[in-house]
Amino acid sequence: MKKILLLLGVCMMMGCNFASNDLNTTGAKRLKEGDYSGAVEYFNKALNLNPDNSLSYFLRAVAKNMSGDSSGAMRDYDIAIDHINKNKDAKPLAVMAYLCRGELSSQLKDYDAAIEDFGRALRIDPNKGSAAYDRAQARMSTKNYDAAINDFTYAISVAGNDTGGHTYLSMSYMSRGMAEFHKEQYGDAITDIDSAIDISPNNIKAWYNLGYIKYDHGDYAGAETDFDEVLKRNNKYARAYLYKGFIDIKAGKKETGYIEIKEAAGMGLIGGADSVKKYCK
């Protein structure tokens, strides 16, 4: 929903002919309301009036993407970007188009294409830290941790210049910490995830990852404290129960551990039933 609101802001910023813009505005309202097919109809009408309208193609791509029509969305993103480049449209629309196409490529696991698009967005607007953050996440998916760390570091460095920087700053520290963890840089990982929590104390994923790293490194007491912080904020976080169960079993508190592992399995955790079979005997 936050991304849709941002798209509506782009819609208001861009200049189209008045009739087409009215249709785009109505379509954007339908998009915000979750009426994706209705939104597509309005963007179709806008394109009938102005077939060169980059914004209409872009918004229709978003609507198709939200409705699950990935192939249709990709076609419209491609057309929108072609028109944006041909028409020399304003930078905010170009940046948003590359970001959204990159996000769709990531969803489709085409990480090379995603990395290219996030890079294009960043070249247009070097202060767009979210592009560096998204590119880093794509690089995490390809296990290119060194490049990911560089991108997370860049995202952190420009967050203060980006109007949306507060939305990804904590996640950038947390994700850089996880990249460092994969490189077995445990001290740096814990420091970064602590920073993520300092920025956003309710970052549940950061608390969980901090606990997981401590568990992996044999700091079971520290891990249990962090998993407790997770459960204070979300008592349905199955993996926190699972690892608390493992910790209690290691500490000789088998009955408590069994209860926690069964609790995780009862929440539908993938692999939870296997853990019950393995540990709860």
Secondary structure as UniProt FT lines:
FT   HELIX           2..13
FT   HELIX           18..33
FT   HELIX           36..49
FT   TURN            51..52
FT   HELIX           54..67
FT   HELIX           70..87
FT   HELIX           91..107
FT   TURN            108..109
FT   HELIX           111..124
FT   TURN            126..127
FT   HELIX           129..141
FT   TURN            142..143
FT   HELIX           145..158
FT   HELIX           159..161
FT   TURN            163..164
FT   HELIX           165..167
FT   HELIX           169..182
FT   TURN            183..184
FT   HELIX           186..199
FT   TURN            201..202
FT   HELIX           204..216
FT   TURN            217..218
FT   HELIX           220..233
FT   TURN            235..236
FT   HELIX           238..250
FT   TURN            251..252
FT   HELIX           254..266
FT   TURN            267..268
FT   TURN            270..271
FT   HELIX           272..279
//
